[in-house]
Amino acid sequence: MVYKFLILSDEVDRFSREIEIDSEATFLELNDAILESVGYTKDQLTSFFICENNWEKKTEVTLMEMDTDFDEDSWIMGETRLSELIEEEKQRMLFVFDNMTERAFFIELREIITGRNLKKAVCTRSVGKPPKQIIDFEEMEKGDKGKGNDLGIDEDFYGNDDYDPSELDEEGFDDLDMSDGESIF
């Protein structure tokens, strides 16, 4: 089976990525596919959060083992297959790519394609430029002293009420100029 994920950002208008990946791939492989599709380095701590329909965080999948409460299950990207936690279309996740400021991509499983397998993840749609991978705190503070900053960051930056989950509707992407799919490895 192949999973087709749509990836959006609440920081950048007209940004999206679509990634197809085998359902038996690990979260680490999806992590690498996302980073590659946006041109980010792989030297930062990242994590996935499986979410409820309202984007409420439910289960975290971390890049490495973290000290957690013994009552909680620990999910590690390199050891966890996508099919273990992703079960149905429209399932949502957050991909935190900047842990210091908790900046993330919004991800939705758009389609499950049966009868097909992939050896490597493929970025099938790429629209717009991604947000910066890391925001320098000094740069952010300098921008906040004036009338705002050019990064668009304020007290409502992440997780604000202005994010519209309907942006995940496929119709919103029909008019975008999509590049041809290409292997991202």
Residue pairs with C-beta under 8 A, 6 or more apart in sequence:
1 22
1 23
1 24
1 83
1 112
1 113
1 114
1 115
1 116
1 117
2 20
2 21
2 22
2 23
2 112
2 113
2 116
2 117
2 118
3 20
3 21
3 22
3 23
3 82
3 86
3 109
3 111
3 112
3 113
4 18
4 19
4 20
4 109
4 110
4 111
4 112
4 113
4 124
5 18
5 19
5 20
5 21
5 30
5 107
5 108
5 109
5 110
6 16
6 17
6 18
6 107
6 108
6 110
6 168
6 170
6 173
7 16
7 17
7 18
7 19
7 34
7 37
7 95
7 105
7 106
7 107
8 15
8 16
8 105
8 106
8 107
8 167
8 168
9 15
9 105
9 106
9 130
9 131
10 106
10 158
10 160
10 162
10 163
11 103
11 131
11 152
11 157
12 128
12 129
12 130
12 131
13 128
14 127
14 128
14 176
15 127
15 128
15 129
15 130
15 131
16 125
16 126
16 127
16 128
16 173
16 176
17 34
17 37
17 38
17 123
17 125
17 126
17 127
18 110
18 123
18 124
18 125
18 126
19 30
19 33
19 34
19 37
19 121
19 122
19 123
19 124
19 184
20 113
20 118
20 121
20 122
20 124
20 181
21 29
21 30
21 33
21 82
21 118
21 121
21 122
22 82
22 117
22 118
22 119
22 121
23 81
23 82
23 83
23 86
23 112
24 81
24 82
24 83
24 117
25 81
25 82
25 118
25 121
26 77
26 78
26 79
26 80
26 81
26 82
27 48
27 61
27 75
27 77
27 78
27 80
27 81
27 82
27 85
28 63
28 77
28 78
29 121
30 48
30 82
30 121
31 46
31 48
31 63
31 77
31 95
32 42
32 121
32 185
33 121
33 123
33 184
33 185
34 40
34 95
34 97
34 105
35 41
35 42
35 46
35 97
36 123
36 184
36 185
37 123
37 126
37 184
38 130
38 133
39 130
40 97
40 130
40 133
41 133
44 97
44 98
44 99
44 133
44 134
45 63
45 64
45 99
46 63
46 95
46 96
46 97
46 99
47 60
47 61
47 62
47 63
47 95
47 96
47 99
48 60
48 61
48 77
48 93
48 94
48 95
48 96
49 57
49 58
49 59
49 60
49 61
49 93
49 94
49 96
49 104
50 57
50 58
50 59
50 60
50 61
50 85
50 86
50 91
50 92
50 93
51 57
51 58
51 92
51 93
51 94
52 58
52 92
53 90
53 92
54 165
55 92
55 94
55 106
55 165
57 94
59 73
59 75
59 85
60 75
61 75
61 76
61 77
61 80
61 85
62 74
62 75
62 76
62 77
63 76
63 77
64 76
65 74
65 76
66 74
68 74
75 85
86 93
86 109
88 109
88 112
89 109
89 110
89 111
89 112
90 108
90 109
90 110
91 108
91 109
92 106
92 107
92 108
92 109
93 107
93 108
94 104
94 105
94 106
94 107
95 104
95 105
95 107
96 102
96 103
96 104
97 103
97 104
97 105
97 133
98 104
98 133
98 134
98 135
100 134
100 135
100 137
101 135
101 140
101 157
101 158
102 158
102 159
103 131
103 135
103 158
104 158
106 163
106 165
106 168
108 168
110 170
120 183
120 184
120 185
121 183
121 184
121 185
122 181
122 182
122 183
122 184
123 181
123 182
123 184
124 181
125 173
125 176
125 178
125 179
125 181
126 178
126 179
127 173
127 176
127 177
127 178
127 179
132 151
135 151
135 153
139 149
139 151
140 149
140 151
140 153
142 149
143 149
143 150
143 151
143 153
144 153
144 154
148 154
156 162
166 172
